[in-house]
């Protein structure tokens, strides 16, 4: 009986009219024909890369800005146009994109170089060879190709956090090798501070050009949402003020357009499940609560123990305070490590973890200068009050406090 009911549910679902016409238009991977409010940055990327069409090596470029500010979208949009012209004119130029957060493609030096070698047509087994041999295969493939490559390393800070800067050093030095092909790197990061820990030679080579992406404001996010909504939804399904409310939420979250699109998509799914024909302001509120709850709970339960201890330290310190500093968090963290008998990470590594929480939207970690005493982070929690106690309880159970 239950089986029959489930089958009927799926059959009814197939026939039911959705508020969506093409949900993919609200996904982060979607690249519209026109990228709004990033004309300056598109021009900057295009100016850097244009010489590659004439066979010249272009400057390595570091692109940074907060999550959801259009970094990946802009770079992908611009390099797609570059590749299109190269193909049309039969020029020896190829663009390679690698997301350094994906485990299968870039969680070790071996896998990263193997992935790049595969892009050049050289088949490398997932494991089993010495890393030096993988490099040799990669160089051999480079020499055979005789063309220019633009390699995009998205979330490049994740690459460095996982394996250090050896792979990056080798990639930035390839042009000095006797190869017939040339490589230009574009590194994309949410965290400008990660470059501080790089070998000075890598840092100067990677940052030959720097392009900064500022957050979007509420009006810019509104126009982006309107552009995507035209493709994503059937006509007439968006209720009064829905776009504006999504934009306001996202502007509050440091101009994160990706979050605004996720909010609009989830609100559409909420409306579909209710079997209503329009998306309302109530659907936006419900979507906001669902996204926050799911995201925070997921982070609290799935992060490694050291991450959980850092997050618990921040929550313990917050108690009515507007902001904290890295040193204060590290003091509580060290005390907790001693209490629960786990090894203590360096303050630099804890700062990296705080950066990752900032990227996840769990905290807001703003870099501030203390003059000759260097830089620190001003940290504030971004966990909704309604979810805070539950998050704290989950962490207490997990780290056995």
NUKOLVEX-692186 format. One line per field, with one value per residue (C-alpha): residue in three letters; z, x negated, y negated. Coordinates in pm, 1 decimal, padded with zeros to 6 digits, m for minus. Each point is the difference from the previous one (the first is absolute). Example, Ala and Ser with C-alpha at 12.3 -4.5 7.8 and 13.67 -1.06 7.14 Angstrom:
BEGIN
resn <- ALA,SER
zz <- 00780.0,m00066.0
xx <- m01230.0,m00137.0
yy <- 00450.0,m00344.0
//
This chain:
BEGIN
resn <- UNK,UNK,UNK,UNK,UNK,UNK,UNK,UNK,UNK,UNK,UNK,UNK,UNK,UNK,UNK,UNK,UNK,UNK,UNK,UNK,UNK,UNK,UNK,UNK,UNK,UNK,UNK,UNK,UNK,UNK,UNK,UNK,UNK,UNK,UNK,UNK,UNK,UNK,UNK,UNK,UNK,UNK,UNK,UNK,UNK,UNK,UNK,UNK,UNK,UNK,UNK,UNK,UNK,UNK,UNK,UNK,UNK,UNK,UNK,UNK,UNK,UNK,UNK,UNK,UNK,UNK,UNK,UNK,UNK,UNK,UNK,UNK,UNK,UNK,UNK,UNK,UNK,UNK,UNK,UNK,UNK,UNK,UNK,UNK,UNK,UNK,UNK,UNK,UNK,UNK,UNK,UNK,UNK,UNK,UNK,UNK,UNK,UNK,UNK,UNK,UNK,UNK,UNK,UNK,UNK,UNK,UNK,UNK,UNK,UNK,UNK,UNK,UNK,UNK,UNK,UNK,UNK,UNK,UNK,UNK,UNK,UNK,UNK,UNK,UNK,UNK,UNK,UNK,UNK,UNK,UNK,UNK,UNK,UNK,UNK,UNK,UNK,UNK,UNK,UNK,UNK,UNK,UNK,UNK,UNK,UNK,UNK,UNK,UNK,UNK,UNK,UNK,UNK,UNK,UNK,UNK,UNK,UNK,UNK,UNK,UNK,UNK,UNK,UNK,UNK,UNK,UNK,UNK,UNK,UNK,UNK,UNK,UNK,UNK,UNK,UNK,UNK,UNK,UNK,UNK,UNK,UNK,UNK,UNK,UNK,UNK,UNK,UNK,UNK,UNK,UNK,UNK,UNK,UNK,UNK,UNK,UNK,UNK,UNK,UNK,UNK,UNK,UNK,UNK,UNK,UNK,UNK,UNK,UNK,UNK,UNK,UNK,UNK,UNK,UNK,UNK,UNK,UNK,UNK,UNK,UNK,UNK,UNK,UNK,UNK,UNK,UNK,UNK,UNK,UNK,UNK,UNK,UNK,UNK,UNK,UNK,UNK,UNK,UNK,UNK,UNK,UNK,UNK,UNK,UNK,UNK,UNK,UNK,UNK,UNK,UNK,UNK,UNK,UNK,UNK,UNK,UNK,UNK,UNK,UNK,UNK,UNK,UNK,UNK,UNK,UNK,UNK,UNK,UNK,UNK,UNK,UNK,UNK,UNK,UNK,UNK,UNK,UNK,UNK,UNK,UNK,UNK,UNK,UNK,UNK,UNK,UNK,UNK,UNK,UNK,UNK,UNK,UNK,UNK,UNK,UNK,UNK,UNK,UNK,UNK,UNK,UNK,UNK,UNK,UNK,UNK,UNK,UNK,UNK,UNK,UNK,UNK,UNK,UNK,UNK,UNK,UNK,UNK,UNK,UNK,UNK,UNK,UNK,UNK,UNK,UNK,UNK,UNK,UNK,UNK,UNK,UNK,UNK,UNK,UNK,UNK,UNK,UNK,UNK,UNK,UNK,UNK,UNK,UNK,UNK,UNK,UNK,UNK,UNK,UNK,UNK,UNK,UNK,UNK,UNK,UNK,UNK,UNK,UNK,UNK,UNK,UNK,UNK,UNK,UNK,UNK,UNK,UNK,UNK,UNK,UNK,UNK,UNK,UNK,UNK,UNK,UNK,UNK,UNK,UNK,UNK,UNK,UNK,UNK,UNK,UNK,UNK,UNK,UNK,UNK,UNK,UNK,UNK,UNK,UNK,UNK,UNK,UNK,UNK,UNK,UNK
zz <- 00000.0,00094.8,m00320.7,m00207.0,00176.8,m00067.5,m00364.5,m00027.4,00168.4,m00262.2,m00285.6,00135.2,00042.0,m00367.6,m00105.6,00254.0,m00130.6,00161.2,00064.2,m00174.8,m00371.9,00027.2,00353.3,m00126.2,m00052.2,00380.1,00043.2,00067.2,m00305.5,m00242.2,m00220.4,m00152.3,m00332.7,00179.5,00338.9,00186.4,00211.3,m00073.0,m00314.1,00158.8,00119.1,m00334.8,m00175.9,00245.1,m00054.6,m00378.8,m00009.0,00187.1,m00218.8,m00347.3,m00081.2,00023.3,m00332.1,m00161.8,00158.8,00284.8,00362.9,00208.8,00361.0,00275.3,00166.5,00352.7,00021.9,00341.7,00175.8,00233.2,m00087.9,m00251.3,m00151.3,m00350.8,m00013.3,m00156.3,m00221.4,m00138.1,m00061.8,m00163.9,m00213.7,m00119.6,m00065.6,m00189.4,m00234.6,m00027.9,m00086.9,m00249.7,m00189.7,00012.5,m00147.9,m00268.7,m00101.3,00034.6,00260.8,00227.7,00330.7,00259.9,00329.0,00285.6,00309.3,00327.4,00317.2,00277.1,00250.9,m00182.2,00158.2,m00313.5,m00204.6,00233.3,00356.8,m00051.2,m00214.7,m00189.7,m00084.9,m00105.8,m00243.4,m00120.5,m00069.2,m00199.4,m00192.9,m00088.9,m00133.8,m00233.9,m00116.4,00219.0,00190.8,00359.5,00252.1,00308.6,00227.2,m00012.3,m00176.8,00166.3,m00009.2,m00193.8,m00274.6,m00020.5,m00043.7,m00273.6,m00184.3,00035.5,m00137.8,m00284.6,m00093.2,00019.9,m00242.0,m00243.4,m00008.5,m00096.0,00110.6,00270.5,00305.7,00240.0,00317.8,00242.8,00357.5,00178.7,00383.5,m00026.2,00376.7,00050.6,m00214.2,00213.2,00329.4,m00108.3,m00156.6,00049.4,m00289.2,m00172.7,m00291.3,m00043.1,00003.0,m00273.1,m00212.9,00023.6,m00104.7,m00307.8,m00237.3,00110.9,m00106.8,m00356.5,m00109.8,m00327.4,00181.8,00243.7,00307.8,00153.4,00337.6,00136.9,00372.1,00149.6,00376.9,00260.9,00236.8,m00081.7,00311.1,m00124.6,m00218.8,00315.4,00063.9,m00350.5,m00094.0,m00094.7,m00351.7,m00053.2,00146.3,m00230.8,m00303.7,00073.2,00074.7,m00314.6,m00052.1,00274.1,m00060.7,00291.7,m00003.1,00233.2,00146.4,m00193.9,00149.9,00040.3,m00327.6,m00197.7,00149.6,m00092.9,m00365.4,00002.0,00149.3,m00255.5,m00282.6,00131.4,00092.8,m00362.0,m00098.1,00323.2,00057.0,m00191.9,m00057.0,00284.2,00280.6,00197.4,00261.0,00089.5,00172.1,m00028.0,m00200.8,00227.5,00314.3,m00139.6,m00092.9,00346.9,00167.0,m00226.6,00042.1,00374.4,m00064.0,m00148.8,m00351.3,m00067.1,m00330.9,00010.4,00329.3,m00146.4,m00289.6,00234.5,00210.1,m00304.8,m00122.0,00339.1,00029.5,m00338.5,00127.8,00312.8,m00220.0,m00217.0,00304.2,00119.2,m00352.2,m00026.8,m00320.6,00138.8,00216.7,00299.3,00264.6,00245.3,m00231.1,00011.6,00383.3,00003.9,m00250.4,00202.0,00317.6,m00177.5,m00168.1,00322.8,00206.9,m00249.5,m00067.5,00364.7,00113.5,m00287.2,00084.2,00372.7,m00054.8,m00292.7,00069.9,00138.8,00377.6,m00008.8,m00197.8,00249.3,00291.1,m00174.8,m00068.3,00359.5,00123.5,m00205.6,00121.8,00363.9,m00023.5,m00186.5,00278.1,m00080.3,m00145.7,m00346.8,m00102.3,00108.6,m00110.3,m00121.3,00306.0,00239.6,m00193.1,m00005.1,00379.6,00060.4,m00270.8,00169.3,00334.7,m00154.2,m00177.4,00332.4,00168.4,m00256.7,m00059.9,m00373.2,m00168.8,m00033.2,m00342.6,m00057.8,00012.3,m00374.1,m00069.9,00226.9,m00192.7,m00322.9,00150.3,00096.0,m00363.9,m00115.6,00239.8,m00146.2,m00350.0,00125.3,00139.2,00361.7,00114.8,m00142.6,00032.5,m00101.4,m00036.4,00192.2,00023.7,00338.8,m00146.8,00086.0,00194.7,m00326.6,m00099.5,00181.2,m00061.6,00159.0,00033.1,00045.5,m00005.6,m00285.4,00155.3,00053.9,00365.4,m00047.6,m00111.9,00236.0,00304.6,m00213.9,m00177.2,00332.3,00131.2,m00315.2,00039.6,00373.3,m00076.8,m00283.7,00179.0,00338.7,00208.0
xx <- 00000.0,m00279.2,m00187.1,00308.7,00044.5,m00365.3,00035.6,00313.8,m00182.3,m00278.1,00251.5,00193.5,m00326.6,m00083.2,00335.2,00005.8,m00075.5,m00310.4,m00083.2,m00334.6,m00065.8,m00379.3,m00135.7,m00360.6,00006.8,m00017.9,m00301.2,m00349.5,m00135.2,00236.1,m00175.2,00237.3,m00080.8,m00028.2,m00173.3,00148.7,m00195.4,m00340.5,m00089.8,m00317.1,m00124.2,00082.9,m00205.9,m00288.9,m00004.9,00033.8,m00290.0,m00225.3,00087.6,00021.2,m00375.6,00038.2,00188.5,m00324.9,m00201.5,m00141.6,m00012.3,00233.2,m00045.5,00110.4,00305.1,00143.0,00375.2,00156.3,00316.6,00264.4,00223.1,00272.9,m00166.8,m00018.5,m00370.3,00038.0,00287.6,m00202.0,m00315.2,00194.3,00206.1,m00311.8,m00210.0,00290.1,00002.9,m00381.3,00017.1,00280.2,m00211.5,m00302.4,00205.6,00151.5,m00341.8,m00164.0,m00247.3,m00195.5,00160.4,00186.9,00170.1,m00007.2,00220.1,m00070.4,00205.4,m00256.4,00274.0,00097.0,m00168.9,m00034.5,m00175.5,m00223.0,m00031.4,m00364.3,m00286.9,00011.2,00370.2,m00029.5,m00288.0,00162.0,00321.8,m00191.1,m00185.6,00333.8,00123.4,m00301.0,00098.0,m00244.4,00172.3,m00126.7,00126.3,00180.2,m00279.8,m00313.2,m00270.0,m00271.9,00097.5,m00320.8,00111.1,00340.1,m00181.0,m00217.6,00309.6,00157.2,m00310.6,m00022.2,00363.5,m00064.7,m00291.4,00203.3,00291.6,m00185.3,00275.5,00094.0,00198.8,00204.3,00042.0,00268.1,m00049.1,00326.5,m00006.3,m00379.9,m00029.8,00146.6,m00282.4,m00263.6,00165.6,00003.1,m00344.3,m00212.4,m00131.4,m00232.7,00238.2,00066.9,m00374.1,m00058.2,00287.2,m00116.7,m00351.1,00102.0,m00064.5,m00363.8,m00026.4,m00084.6,00359.9,00168.5,00325.6,00064.7,00223.3,00179.2,00165.0,00315.3,00044.3,00344.7,00045.1,00243.5,m00290.6,m00265.0,m00203.3,m00093.9,m00274.0,m00182.5,m00105.9,m00134.7,m00365.1,m00094.3,m00100.0,00338.3,00182.2,m00168.1,00049.5,00366.5,00092.5,m00144.3,00354.2,00261.9,00371.5,00230.3,00373.2,00203.9,00330.4,00320.2,00246.0,00373.1,00099.5,m00263.3,00116.2,00360.3,m00095.7,m00200.6,00298.2,00238.2,m00231.4,m00017.2,00370.8,00097.6,m00157.3,00064.9,00374.2,00323.8,00158.9,00198.9,m00114.0,m00204.1,00207.1,m00028.8,m00329.0,m00155.1,m00306.6,m00051.5,00015.0,m00251.7,m00232.6,00032.5,m00091.1,m00302.9,m00117.1,00007.4,m00222.7,m00279.9,00143.0,00006.9,00187.7,m00044.6,00190.2,00275.7,00045.2,m00000.4,00265.5,00219.5,m00044.7,00089.5,00302.0,00115.8,m00040.5,00199.3,00280.5,m00006.7,00032.8,00296.7,00143.0,00054.5,m00023.6,m00197.3,m00307.9,00082.0,m00196.0,00089.4,m00170.1,m00315.6,00005.6,00050.3,m00283.3,m00232.3,00066.3,m00044.0,m00329.0,m00148.0,00110.1,m00120.6,m00329.1,m00094.5,00103.5,m00191.3,m00313.9,00025.6,00035.2,m00236.2,m00306.3,m00320.1,m00042.9,m00255.2,00249.0,00273.7,m00222.4,m00076.9,00369.8,00092.3,m00268.1,00157.4,00353.8,m00120.3,m00169.1,00278.6,00262.2,00148.3,m00320.9,00007.2,m00347.7,m00304.5,m00363.0,m00205.6,m00229.5,00296.1,00146.5,m00338.9,m00032.7,00334.8,m00081.2,m00333.9,00173.7,00266.9,m00261.2,m00173.8,00332.1,00110.4,m00353.9,m00051.2,m00305.6,m00010.2,m00033.3,m00203.8,00173.5,m00066.3,00189.6,00287.8,00013.8,00028.1,00290.2,00173.1,m00045.7,00171.8,00290.6,00019.9,00027.8,00272.0,00193.3,m00016.1,m00203.1,m00093.4,m00376.9,m00114.8,m00374.6,m00112.6,m00344.0,m00169.2,m00281.8,m00344.4,00163.3,00121.4,00350.6,00272.3,00360.0,00304.1,00244.0,00376.9,00237.6,00248.0,00202.0,00367.4,00103.1,00265.3,m00265.1,m00281.8,00084.6,00065.6,m00336.1,m00178.1,00156.8,m00102.1,m00359.4,m00006.7,00113.1,m00248.0,m00311.0,00105.9,m00002.6
yy <- 00000.0,m00238.6,00097.4,m00079.2,m00336.0,m00088.0,00093.4,m00213.2,m00289.9,00011.6,00028.5,m00300.0,m00191.8,00052.8,m00146.1,m00284.0,m00350.2,m00147.1,m00365.5,00070.7,m00002.8,00054.3,00037.7,00015.8,m00378.8,m00037.7,00229.6,m00134.1,00185.8,m00181.3,m00258.1,m00258.5,m00165.4,m00336.4,m00024.7,m00296.4,m00252.3,00153.2,m00196.5,m00145.2,00340.1,00168.2,m00267.3,00049.6,00378.2,m00046.0,m00250.9,00242.9,00300.4,m00160.4,00037.1,00380.4,m00014.5,m00117.2,00278.6,m00210.6,00111.3,m00213.1,m00106.6,00234.7,m00149.4,00016.3,m00063.9,m00046.7,m00115.2,00141.3,00295.6,m00083.3,m00308.1,00147.5,00097.0,00345.5,m00113.0,m00293.2,00205.2,00285.2,m00241.1,m00186.0,00311.5,00162.4,m00301.1,00022.9,00372.3,m00064.8,m00256.5,00232.6,00285.3,m00221.2,m00133.9,00344.9,m00127.8,00241.5,m00100.2,00205.2,m00092.3,00253.9,m00043.8,00185.5,m00035.6,00056.4,00078.9,00320.5,00299.8,00208.1,m00265.8,m00198.6,00125.4,00110.4,m00126.4,00331.5,m00034.4,m00363.1,00059.0,00325.3,m00192.2,m00263.6,00272.4,00163.7,m00332.9,00013.5,00349.5,00195.6,00280.7,00026.7,00260.0,m00145.9,00129.3,00211.3,m00203.5,m00210.4,m00368.6,m00078.2,00237.8,m00171.5,m00333.1,00151.7,00124.0,m00343.1,m00178.6,00251.2,m00066.2,m00375.4,00024.0,00206.1,m00246.7,m00320.6,m00235.8,m00249.8,00104.0,m00208.1,00206.9,m00117.6,00122.8,m00076.4,m00001.6,m00006.2,m00053.5,00350.0,00137.5,m00173.7,00100.8,00365.8,00040.0,m00311.3,m00208.1,00249.4,00071.3,m00371.0,m00071.8,00259.9,m00132.0,m00362.4,00108.2,00203.1,m00291.3,00003.8,00364.6,00088.4,00060.6,m00085.9,m00081.8,m00281.3,m00008.2,m00297.1,00051.3,m00160.4,00064.4,m00071.2,m00032.0,m00127.3,m00063.1,m00259.6,00087.9,00345.9,m00155.4,m00110.2,00360.0,00064.1,00022.2,m00361.8,00113.1,00165.7,m00298.6,m00251.2,00223.8,00082.3,m00360.1,m00160.1,m00132.7,m00031.0,m00050.7,m00079.8,00074.2,m00224.1,00126.3,m00071.6,m00247.5,00074.9,m00171.6,00189.5,00330.4,m00089.7,m00044.5,00326.0,00186.2,m00152.4,00109.7,00359.3,00013.5,m00067.8,00332.0,00194.6,m00054.9,00011.3,m00340.4,m00151.6,00234.0,m00255.8,m00179.4,m00367.1,m00088.6,00349.9,m00108.9,m00301.8,00214.5,00252.1,m00286.1,m00156.0,00329.6,00040.9,m00360.9,00061.8,00303.6,m00215.0,m00024.9,00374.1,00041.5,00378.3,00012.7,m00220.1,00243.5,00298.1,m00172.2,m00065.3,00359.3,00153.0,m00234.8,00133.9,00356.7,m00090.8,m00138.6,00314.6,00225.3,m00204.3,00035.9,m00377.1,m00201.4,m00295.1,m00054.1,m00220.3,m00193.4,00279.5,00250.3,m00214.9,00000.3,00375.9,00049.4,m00225.3,00195.5,00334.4,m00099.6,m00138.7,00298.1,00259.7,m00178.0,m00061.1,00349.0,00154.7,m00199.3,00075.8,00376.2,00063.0,m00216.4,00159.6,m00011.0,m00285.8,m00212.8,00082.5,m00109.8,m00331.9,m00062.3,00088.7,m00243.5,m00281.1,00082.8,00017.9,m00339.3,m00181.4,m00032.4,m00339.0,m00143.4,m00148.5,00117.4,00198.6,00016.9,00296.1,m00008.0,00026.9,00292.9,00171.7,m00035.2,00175.0,00257.8,00094.2,00037.9,00226.9,00215.3,00055.5,00080.9,00259.7,00128.4,m00065.9,m00153.6,m00379.5,m00161.1,m00315.7,m00338.4,m00033.9,00324.8,m00102.9,m00329.7,00204.1,00197.9,m00326.2,m00111.0,00318.0,m00063.2,m00350.9,00151.9,00235.1,m00297.1,00123.5,m00299.3,m00336.2,m00040.2,m00346.9,m00063.1,m00308.6,m00156.4,m00055.2,m00207.0,00132.4,00285.1,00152.9,00104.5,00188.9,00101.2,m00155.2,00289.1,m00000.9,00297.6,00031.3,00284.8,m00095.1,m00025.2,00270.5,00250.4,m00100.3,00214.7,00307.8,m00052.7,m00035.8,00323.2,00191.3,m00120.1,00086.3,00355.4,00036.4,m00125.8,00142.9,m00316.4
//
